[in-house]
Amino acid sequence: MGIGAIGCHCPRGAARLRDSQVPRHSASVRPGVRRVAVTAMGIVSPLGRGLAATEAALREGRDCVSSVTAFDTSKCRSKSAGQVTSLPGPASKNEARLHRASHMMIHAVREMLAGDPAFVPDAMVIGTTSGGMSFGEHFYRAHVNGTRIRGRATLVANYPVQKAPMDAMQAAGFRAPLQIIANACASGTNAVGHAFHLIRAGLKRSVLCGGYDTISEMVFVGFDSLQASTMEKVRPFDKARTGLVLGEGAALLALEDFDSALERGAPILAEITGYGISTDNHHLTQPHPSGIGPEMAMRRALDDAALNAGEVDYINAHGTATPFNDASEGAAIAKIFGARVPVSSTKAMMGHSLGAAGAIEAVFSVLAIRGGFLPPNINFNERDPAWELDIVANGARESRVDCVVSNSFGFGGTNASVVIERSADNPVRSAGCADRIVRLTANITTAGCVTPLGKNSAETAQAIRSGACATLTEVKNPENGRTFSAALVPPQFTAHLGREPRLRRASAISLLAAAAGNEAIAPALAVNPGMKPRLAIVFGVSSGGVQYTRRFYEQIVKQGANAASPLLFPETVYNAPASHLAAMLGVDGATYTLVGDGTVGLQALEFGAQLIAAGDADDVLVVAAEEFDWILAEAHRAWRLVPSRDAGPTDQWNRRGAPLAEGAAAVLLSRDPGAATVSFAEGRTHFSKADAAVMLDEAVADLACGAPPDRIVIGANGTWAEAGIERVLAGHFPGQRPESLKPGHATRECLGAGALLLVVLALEELQCIGKQRGLVASLGWNQQAAAVWIERTPG
């Protein structure tokens, strides 16, 4: 049987026979709970291009790991990886300029649409870890070597992690809001799980979700420096396992409200029925040896699906084959399921595809349900005596599969599990569900920030009101002598945080995030120290830990891969600041990192509100931060987003951009009433400057439909985006327009922190003038148009 096979239904209490031909159960109807269908999928991986080729490779147990060809591995311990070799050629001159990550995503979306041509997503949620990293490596190497970079703007434009999903969206003709989750190796499963909860909570009708990642030298060397990779065969859960190899790929799943899918006659391949997430806070790169993190994620997923362990037929394990990871996961599986449920890791066949892994393995899980087989755990020789597990060793098993738990665990102690079930032959509609949420709102309790102008929100707001501007510091590119002016946060503003155990070696961005986050959360914790079990963290960022990233890759380029520091690499991952903050606060629930452009702070705020609306948290600490490095300025210069003159610390500001700045902002959202409420317009993705303004216009019209705002706070970065916002506001508020604030003229361009900083400063301004209504508007350079409405609570 292949992808077209459909199972049948029997009551959950029926005997669970092991005969693969005897039906057992399918996803059930729970009153008041929306069902979520998988209507189509698309995939490309080292196992092949497309669902049919993938299923054939899984059944065969094909070893698709081979010698790395993309870069020199002579100074690495490991020489192998799972590599995609079957990508079709570009269909146009424009596609030829794209990163291969985009080509993978475009293939996946086209295959998904071939399976369900009528599918149109209300949102897109994608997991990844590194985006177009190899383009960034090329850009940096050219600076070190002093070579002229041909098409440098193209390299920079295709480097950000949101670019590949945007290219896929554009190829498919979609314009849905886009969320990029970068929770290290759990990202893909987080994307599937969050998309599932958006639909089940009535926030969205349909979501395109998945993940992607491609092989890159920096990430490959990073795992090698940690001695996590192996020189031998990958042997998940084997007593003699010695480590992982990396892989790559992309996978997409079309999720839709079950009733909606039924109404339009869409194919229903399976159902997502449960999702669990946890943070174990043990170590940035190693899981807690007890398995508590994976155990919490799996138990939460089972509870979410209203299942017990005895109703699971197969576990698609994270199974990286590193000694510590497999020991932690093996202990958790044995504790919950014993040896009754078959377990396998498919990473031995294709390597660990990082942010893509969870999405790829969700596709594998659906294929297993549809095809009636268990994918094999190849290269398995000897059972680890530490736990008793039923490993699907070396060859696929024919078996009826009705229910799968799929696991993904990553750096920072982030753990995620999803439950995927067979859908019934005779589907029954959802029953007794609440109406869909038309307007997403949340309560703001407290806020905080740290900027070049002040160590907290009050100092920053006061400095702006007094007309101060952040002092600019001259920063030199040592490779070519070019200087850039940047607004840096004084070290003394965050020096006290260096005493925190998890922050002693942390990058500047982690310290900034911790400073702002602590200002926002401290008052709430003082009043309610018992809030932590239902507290989530959402971190928004644009460029991430660029200082450690540049230093780590500099070691590779100048000294060789064997000189790369294992102390630097863990701090290069996007979710390191969120992980440090969770450990500092003792949060063991949901921790997410979102990556985007200048609007990512508002995206993170909306994501936090979604978690509350979906019942995933009662309080969400939303933080956004950015740090500065000269390589970041060079990238923005190539894209003409910083002033083009090579000058010292002067006050540069023009239509070509603004000086870059460091900073962080934080807002605490709550289910309970607070100091203000925030309402969200539907996010928009744009592909040109012209439609960016149109989409922002729609967002502002969506929010400002009643009394005008008392203050308007806009993102001002000296580019076309600022001019676009001004034109939109002029159209909405002709004549006597409400006073507008442009904090960016004072703080400079804080990139990923900038949009959330607008919200913090809007709250400060409304309180200062004793007014209630504020509008915050932001345009991203290549991704989103975003706006929020703030209504301050009187008193």
QUIDANOR-V160088 format. One record per residue. SS is DSSP state (hx for helix, st for strand, lp for the rest). PHI is phi in whole degrees, 0 to 359 (999 if undefined). Layout:
BEGIN
ss=<SS SS>
phi=<PHI PHI>
END
This chain:
BEGIN
ss=<lp lp lp lp lp lp lp lp lp lp lp lp lp lp lp lp lp lp lp lp lp lp lp lp lp lp lp lp lp lp lp lp lp lp lp st st st st st st st st st st lp lp st st lp hx hx hx hx hx hx hx hx hx hx lp lp lp lp st st st lp lp lp lp lp lp lp lp lp lp lp lp st st st lp lp lp lp lp lp lp lp lp lp hx hx hx hx lp lp lp hx hx hx hx hx hx hx hx hx hx hx hx hx hx hx hx lp lp lp lp lp lp lp st st st st st lp lp lp lp lp hx hx hx hx hx hx hx hx hx hx hx hx hx lp lp lp lp lp lp hx hx hx hx hx hx lp lp lp lp hx hx hx hx hx hx hx hx hx hx hx lp lp lp lp st st st st st lp lp hx hx hx hx hx hx hx hx hx hx hx hx hx hx hx hx hx lp lp lp lp lp st st st st st st st st lp lp lp hx hx hx hx hx hx hx hx hx lp lp lp st lp lp lp lp lp lp lp lp st lp lp lp lp lp st lp st lp lp st st st st st st st st st hx hx hx hx hx hx lp lp lp lp lp lp st st st st st st st st st st lp lp lp lp lp lp lp lp lp lp lp lp hx hx hx hx hx hx hx hx hx hx hx hx hx lp lp lp lp hx hx hx lp lp st st st lp lp lp lp lp lp hx hx hx hx hx hx hx hx hx hx hx hx hx hx hx lp lp lp lp st st st lp lp hx hx hx hx lp st lp hx hx hx hx hx hx hx hx hx hx hx hx hx hx hx hx hx hx lp st st lp lp st lp lp lp lp lp st lp lp lp lp lp lp st st lp st lp lp lp st st lp lp lp lp st st st st st st st st hx hx hx st st st st st st st st lp lp lp lp lp lp lp lp lp lp lp lp lp lp lp lp lp lp lp st st st st st st st st st st st lp lp st lp lp hx hx hx hx hx hx hx hx hx lp lp lp lp lp lp lp st st st st lp lp lp lp lp lp st st st st st lp lp lp hx hx hx lp hx hx hx hx hx lp hx hx hx lp lp lp lp hx hx hx hx hx hx hx hx hx hx hx hx hx hx hx hx hx hx hx hx lp hx hx hx hx hx hx st st st st st st st lp lp lp lp hx hx hx hx hx hx hx hx hx hx hx hx hx hx lp hx hx hx lp lp hx hx hx hx hx hx hx lp lp lp hx hx hx hx hx hx hx hx hx hx lp lp lp lp lp st st st st st lp lp lp lp hx hx hx hx hx hx hx hx hx hx hx hx hx hx lp lp lp lp lp st st st st st st st st lp lp lp hx hx hx hx hx hx hx hx hx lp lp lp lp lp lp lp lp lp lp lp lp lp lp st st lp lp st st lp st st lp st st st st st st st st lp lp lp lp lp st st st st st lp lp lp st st lp lp lp hx hx hx hx hx hx hx hx hx hx hx hx hx hx hx lp lp lp lp lp lp lp st st st st lp lp lp lp lp hx hx hx hx hx hx hx hx hx hx hx hx hx lp lp lp lp lp lp lp st st lp lp hx hx hx hx lp st lp hx hx hx hx hx hx hx hx hx hx hx hx hx hx hx hx hx hx hx lp lp lp st st st st st st st lp lp lp lp st st st st st st st st st lp lp lp>
phi=<999 240 293 274 290 232 272 227 250 216 300 298 278 293 300 264 280 270 294 294 268 263 293 241 205 226 305 261 266 248 305 80 242 292 269 234 261 264 258 194 214 215 206 218 202 301 285 145 254 104 294 295 295 295 297 298 293 296 295 284 69 286 273 252 272 215 294 292 244 282 202 285 245 298 257 255 293 268 238 240 196 273 237 279 241 244 287 288 291 296 273 206 296 295 297 295 276 281 289 296 299 295 298 296 293 295 300 298 289 291 292 300 292 295 280 212 299 270 290 227 279 276 201 229 235 232 255 198 237 226 58 270 305 296 292 296 297 299 299 291 302 298 294 293 278 71 267 286 265 277 69 296 295 294 300 294 295 261 280 301 294 279 293 298 299 297 297 296 296 294 297 269 80 267 224 285 298 241 240 250 262 236 258 54 286 268 303 297 292 300 296 296 294 292 300 302 292 300 286 297 280 82 277 223 268 212 220 268 229 159 196 206 196 234 297 220 298 297 291 300 293 300 295 294 294 280 58 271 270 244 266 247 291 279 231 301 65 278 302 261 298 231 142 255 236 277 222 204 150 210 212 229 233 270 254 209 310 304 296 297 297 298 299 263 71 287 295 241 277 187 230 272 236 204 209 224 223 211 226 264 60 281 198 294 241 235 284 296 298 287 82 297 295 302 298 299 297 292 296 294 294 295 298 298 271 57 241 251 300 288 260 262 260 200 243 272 281 298 42 280 79 277 305 286 296 293 296 292 293 300 297 292 297 298 292 276 250 65 258 283 261 298 229 208 245 273 291 295 278 224 82 263 270 55 295 275 303 297 289 300 286 294 297 304 295 295 299 295 296 289 265 67 210 250 299 274 256 283 65 273 244 219 295 283 290 292 208 259 230 268 280 281 278 73 220 295 248 284 194 291 235 253 214 235 254 244 248 213 227 219 309 85 73 271 229 215 221 236 251 237 233 295 265 291 299 248 297 246 294 298 228 68 277 292 298 294 279 276 242 279 226 207 261 261 266 215 211 198 197 220 221 299 267 185 275 208 291 296 297 296 298 296 296 293 297 277 88 287 234 298 292 262 247 278 239 257 280 291 279 229 80 292 250 230 263 221 263 257 283 305 304 294 291 237 301 295 283 296 278 292 307 281 251 295 251 290 285 300 296 291 293 296 299 294 295 293 298 293 297 285 269 304 298 291 294 296 277 224 295 274 281 300 299 245 260 245 235 236 244 248 205 254 254 80 281 292 293 291 297 296 295 294 289 300 298 296 290 269 240 106 299 287 261 291 278 290 281 279 303 301 281 278 286 301 269 302 300 295 296 298 294 298 294 296 267 76 269 246 262 288 228 235 239 250 241 194 262 294 266 298 298 287 298 297 297 294 300 298 295 296 299 292 297 277 81 277 201 263 224 226 270 258 229 224 209 207 241 246 209 297 293 293 295 298 296 290 295 298 266 61 242 232 307 278 288 276 216 273 284 248 276 270 200 203 293 271 126 229 300 283 217 264 159 207 222 212 223 262 266 215 289 276 303 221 284 199 244 234 244 245 274 300 297 231 252 234 239 206 295 294 281 299 294 298 290 295 302 295 295 295 297 295 266 268 258 242 294 293 289 281 217 242 241 236 285 240 232 72 245 303 297 296 295 296 297 299 294 298 293 297 288 276 233 292 78 275 278 304 301 252 248 233 300 299 293 264 277 74 275 269 52 298 275 298 292 290 298 300 295 300 286 296 298 297 293 297 293 295 266 70 249 251 252 224 242 246 229 212 242 277 290 209 222 233 248 220 210 225 248 248 239 283 290 301 105>
END
